[in-house]
Amino acid sequence: MQTIDEALDRLKTSKFRAGFALKEKDKAYVREKGMETIRLHAQDFVRQRLAPAAIPNDGRQTPMQGHPVFIAQHACACCCRGCLNKWYDVPKDTELNERQQEKIVNLLTAWIERQMKDE
């Protein structure tokens, strides 16, 4: 099992994943709302868009912009079940349990926190 730091370092080796970064507008939103609220948003997005066993629009459920968590999901390969399967061996057709959801949220918030430190 890899740590968050190991996962983030591995993601940096992908030109596609490494190309994602928070824009100033996204960073301002994080500063305004605070990381606790951003974490709650991440929990909601993961629960609603990734956790179900069957997702009708899998692969297209996460926008590429509009919220810092969406950017983090693409940067961390947590945007769809296909990416979760490819990068983390998470089975596609089974519901994510609470522990799996928490691990994803922890990864997303760690990525956002790193982006905020790069200011």
N, C-alpha and C positions, 0 to 999 in steps of 0.2 A: 504494500500500500504506500503510495507516494504522499509526501507532505505537500502543503500548499506551496511552499517555496520551490519544491521540485517540480510541481505541476506548472507554476508560473515560468520557471526557467525553461521547461520543455516547450511551452507555448511560444516562447521567444524565438525558437528555432524554426518556426513556421513563418514564412514571409507574409502569408495572408493574415494569420492571427496577430503577428507583431505589428501589422499596419494599423491596428485600431488604437485610438487614443481619444481621451476626453477633450472636447473642444472647450474653449473658455466659457461658453454658454452652459455646458454641462457641469463644469467645475463650479460656476456661480450657483447653479441649482443645488449642488451638493452642499456648498457652504450655507446657503439659505435654509435648506431643510434639515441639515445635520445627518450624520452617519446613521443614527438610530432610525430615523425615518426612511432613509435609503435602504437600510437593511429590511425594514418592514415591507417596502415596495418589492425588494428582491424575493422575499418569502412569498408574497402574493403572486408574483409573476411565475415563480417556479412551481408553486402549488397549482395554479390554474393552467399554465401553458406547457409544463414539462412532466408533471407528476402522473397524469392519467395514463393508463395502459394504452388507450387508443386515442390518438390525436388526429382528427380528420385532415388538418392542413399541416401535418408535420413537415418541417423543412421550410415553412413559410410563416410560422407563427410569431417570429420575433422580428420586429422592425429593425432596420439598420441605423435608425436615429430616433430622437424624440425623448429619450430618457437615458440617464447614465447607466442604468442597469442593462438596458438593451445593448449598449455598446460593450459593456463588460461581458454579456452573454456571448457575443460573437468573438471577442478577444480570448475568452476562456473556453471556447468550444462547448458551451452550455446553451446553445441557441435552439437545438432541436434534438430529438432522440437519436437521429442518425449520427450527429456529432458526438453525443454522449457515448454512443456505442463505439465509434471509431477511436476516440481519444481515451475513454475511461472504461471500456468493456461493460457498459451498463446495458443490459438487455433492452431491446426496443419495445417489446409487447407486454411488459409487466409494469404495474404501477410502482412508482418510486415510493419507498417507505420514508418515514420522517427523518431517519438518520441520513439517508441519501440526499434528501432535500436540504437538510442542514449543511451537509458537506458542500453542496453546490453553492448555497448562499454564502458560506464562509469563504469559498474561493472567489466568488464575485465581489464580495465586499473587500477582500484583501487586494484584489486588482484595482478597485476604485481607490482605496486608500493609497496604494503606490502611485497612482496617477495624480492624486492630490498632493503628494509629497514632491512630485516632479515640477512643482510650480516655480 
